[in-house]
Amino acid sequence: MGGHHKGVFLARHGQTAYNLEGRFQGQRPVPLDDTGRAQAGELAERAAGYDFAALWCSPLLRARETAEIVSARIGLEAREDPRLMETNAGEWTDRTFADVQSQAPELFELFFTGNPSFAFPGGESFAAQEVRVAAALRDVEAGALPALVVCHGMVIRAALSARGGEWLPNGQRVQNGAIVPLDPVAAAAEQRADLGDEGATVAS
């Protein structure tokens, strides 16, 4: 498989208890659960076939733990960039989806559908996140390639939206442990496997 992969690839961290419970974790230091560690191991095995020249990650615990498992398999040290962190969920942090949906159904719908106008109360907007993520990925692309970026579901959605020039309303539905090409054409070709999957946990 070596030599056939170019550019930047995005990977979602392994599952956490918050993912499983349907709870907003935002930028909290939530660790991987047992399933998430297994998913990180599977991700590492897939990553070994790409001949990556660089490994980047969000500094949030769940992404860092995933990246460390990948690092041990492919022999690259993970470089952290805070611009790759998940959206700051503000006042919704630690709350369940069900709780927020019952109290603020219209606002929750904007979040759930990935509406580009959405902003977390007391937190970050999707638009602001897209700007910082795009800036981080420009730096990744200026470095050694191919590169793997271990990050978060909504980070991946923001990255693909910025790169494709079109907001992806369901792009945050990326399976835990999935690898997605940053290139929008390649990402679309892999959509059936990794994006929009009903079995994927909602990014939070």
Secondary structure, DSSP 8 states (H G I E B T S, - for coil): -TTS--SEEEEE---BHHHHHTB--TTS---B-HHHHHHHHHHHHHHTTTT-SEEEE-SSHHHHHHHHHHHHHHT--EEE-GGGS----GGGTT-BHHHHHHH-HHHHHHHHTT-TT-B-TTS-BHHHHHHHHHHHHHHHHTSSSSEEEEE-HHHHHHHHHHHHTS--TTTT-B-TT-EEESSHHHHHHTHHHHBS-TTS----
